């Protein structure tokens, strides 16, 4: 099973898609480990041309490397595999598009990228701030994902869009936090990032649950699909060095409207990765 447009070989690809079906710390609705394959199935119903970025993903050399095979001799073992995989793709000059799985996959990716790009910025689309230092006894979990990202980059280089769930009031006054909004802040974010490399992490629960119910932790009051797609398109031309889409939690393995939305967003992220090429 692979994305139909991922026709390039591993050595020839510019973009490598990697499924990261991690579901170890899901605290509400489990099942994000089924996300990558459900999205691949739904992609068969999605056009390759994006009307948002006005480009066709078949014009990009994309390789689908399948899913990482996680084992759990230690809690850190999956994160080590993610970091090693990301580092290998960096050494091969590939742009990696990761599909989760829970948001815990993002920090080891960012850590690997930050070693290559010391001035790395991160743009986070999310319902939740994910800034807790620990949650249910875990320092590394889906609810602490951005706190662990901040172990690798400075607070000023993290841009949080669409957030509407905060663990404390002080998080709302942090720099580069844009509560509720995903489209209006794009121009400011672009200006602040400039020519620096950027990683885009898309927690699909940024969408309103009326649009995207198939998530681990649904949060009312989210954005529309159109605003999210236009926001991503608004980042086109930045030096995007990696992306992920996380927290899609299919309720069924039958193709669904939620899986179709996730599949189309994978297309948008793939195009974004090569928009500055």
N, C-alpha and C positions, 0 to 999 in steps of 0.2 A: 504494500500500500504506500503510495507516494502522491504528492501534488502533481497533477497532470502536466503542469508547465515546467516541472523540475526535470528537464531532459538532459542537462549537462552532466558530464562525468565529474567525479570529485576533483580531479586535477585541473579541469577546465573552468570550473565554476567561479563566478565572482561572489555569489551569495550562496551560503550553505544553510539550509533549514535543519534544525535539530530538535526533535521531540524530547522534552524533559518531563516525563510523567511522574513528578514527585508529588506525593500526597501524604507525607508523614505527619505533618502538624495540623492538618485540617481540623478546625475546632467547632464548626457548625454543620455544614453539609459536605460530607466527603464525596470524592469521586472525580476530583480534578485530574487524577492520573489517566482518566479516559479521554481527556480533552484533546490531546494531539491527534489521535486516530479519528475521533468524531469530526474534527475540523477537516482532516484530509478527505473523508467521505463527502462532506458537504461541499468541498471545493469543486467537485465535478459539476456543480450547478452554477458556478460563478464565472462570469466572463473574465477573460484575461485583460481586457482594456478597462482602465480606471477613468471614469468621467471627472473625478476629483483632481487627479494629477495629469490627466490627458496623456497618459502613456500606457503602453501595453507590456505586461510583465513577461510575455514571450520574447521580448527583445532583450531580456537579461539572461545571462548564463546562470541558472539556478540549479542547485543539486540538493536533493532531499536525502540526508544521511540516515533517516529512520530515527528510532527512539533510543536514548541511552538506557542501558540495562542496569538499573540500580540494585545494589545489594546493601545490606545493613550490618556489616560486622561492627561498625560504630555509627553513631548518629551523624558524624562528620563525613562518612564515606561518600554519600551522594554528592555533597558539596565539593569534595576533592575531585571527583570525577568531572563535575561541571567545570571547575577551574582548569583542570588539565585539558579538557576538550576545547575550551575557549582559547587557552594558550596555544594549543596546536593549530587552531584555525588562524590565529594571529600570526604565527610563524610562517604560515603558508599564504599570508596576505589575502585571506578570505574575510568577507563580511558575514557575521553569524546572525541568524534570525532564530531565536529560541522560542519554542512553544511549550508552555507548561500545561498542567502542573501548577502548584501553588507558588506564591510570590517569593518564597524562600530561595528559588533558583537565581534570583537577580543579583544578590550581593556577591557571590563568588565570580560571576561574570564581570561585574563592575570592578572588582578587585584586580582581576587579570588585565582588564583594559586599562585601568589606572596605572598599572606598572609600565605599560607601553606608552600611555598618554598622560603625563603628570598633570596636565591642565584639563582633564576630562570633565565635562558637564553631564548632568543627568536630567532628563525631562521625564517626570512621572505623571501619568494619567491614572487616576484612582479615586474611588469613593472614600478611602481611608488614608489617614496620614501615615500609618505604619511606622510611627516614631517611638513606640514603646521600647524601653530598654529590655524588658522581658515580659513574657505573657505565659501564664499557666506553667511557670517554672522553666520556660525555654528562653534563652537569649537569642537563639537563631530559629525563627519561625515566621510564618506569613505575617504576623502582626508586628514584627520588629524589622521588617525587610529594609525600610529606609534608614532606620537607626544603624543597621549593619552597613548599608551603603555609605553612611557618613563616617564609618571607620576608614574609608578609602578616599573620600573626597571632602572638601570643605563645604560647610553649610551654604555658602554663597553660590556654590556651583550646582546645587540641587533646586530644581524648579518643579513645584507641585501644583498640578492643574486638576480642577474638578473635585477637590477634597470637600467632603461634607460630614465626615465623621472624625472627631478629634478626641484623644484621650484626656486632654486638659486644655483649658482656655489659652494658655501661653503659646500653644502650637499655632494658633491662628494669627499671631503677630510675628511669626518667624519671617525672615527674609524670603522672598520669592515663593510665597504661598498664595495661591489664587483660589479661595473658596468658591465652590459651585461652578465656576466658569472654566470652559475649555477653549472657547473661540476668541473671546475678547482679549485675553492676555497674549496672544500669539506674537503680535508685533513687538511687544515689550520683551518677550522671551528671546525672540530672534536677535534683537538689538543687544541684549545683555550677553548672549552667547558669542555673537560675532563669528570669528573664524576658528574658534576653538572646537575640538572634537566633542561630539555629544552622543550619549547613549539614550535611547528612548525605551522606557518600560511602560507597557500598556496593560494595566489591570483592567480587565473587561468589565468589572463591576462599576467602573466610572459611568457606564451607561445606566439610565434609569431602569429599575427592575421591570417596569412595564414593557420596556424594549428588550431587555436582556435578563430574563428570570433565571437563566441557567448559570448561576454563580455560587461560589461557596458561601459568601456572606453578603446577601443582598441588602442594599441601603437605599431607602426612598430618596427622591429629589434629585436624580441624576440627569445627565445631559441626553440630548437626542443623538441618534446615530448620525444624522446629517452634520450636526455641529462637530462631532468627534472626527468624522472623515475630513471635513474642511479644515479642522485644526491641524490634523496630521499633514494635509496638503500644504498648509501654511508654513510648515517646517522644511519644505522642499528647498534644496539648494544648500542647506547647512551641511557641515561635515559629519554626517551620521555614521558612526563606526560600528554600531551594533544595535539590535532591537530585541525586545521580547514581547510576547503576548501571554498573559498568565491568568489563572483563576477561572477559566471556562470550565464549568462543571456540568457536563451533559446529563440530562435526566433520562435520556434514552439513547441507544446507539443507532436508532432510526434517524435519518436526516431531519433536522428541525430548523425552524426559523432562527433560533439562537446560534446553531452551528453555522448556518449560512452567513450570518453577520460576522461571526468570528473568522470564517474563511475569507470573507471579503477584506477584513482588516489585516489579515496576513498578507494579502496581495498589496494593500496600501503600504505596509511596513517594508515589504520587499522592494517596492519601487522607491521608497524613501531612502533606502540604503545606497542606492546608486544615483540619487538625484543630483549629487554634486560631481559626479564622474565626468 
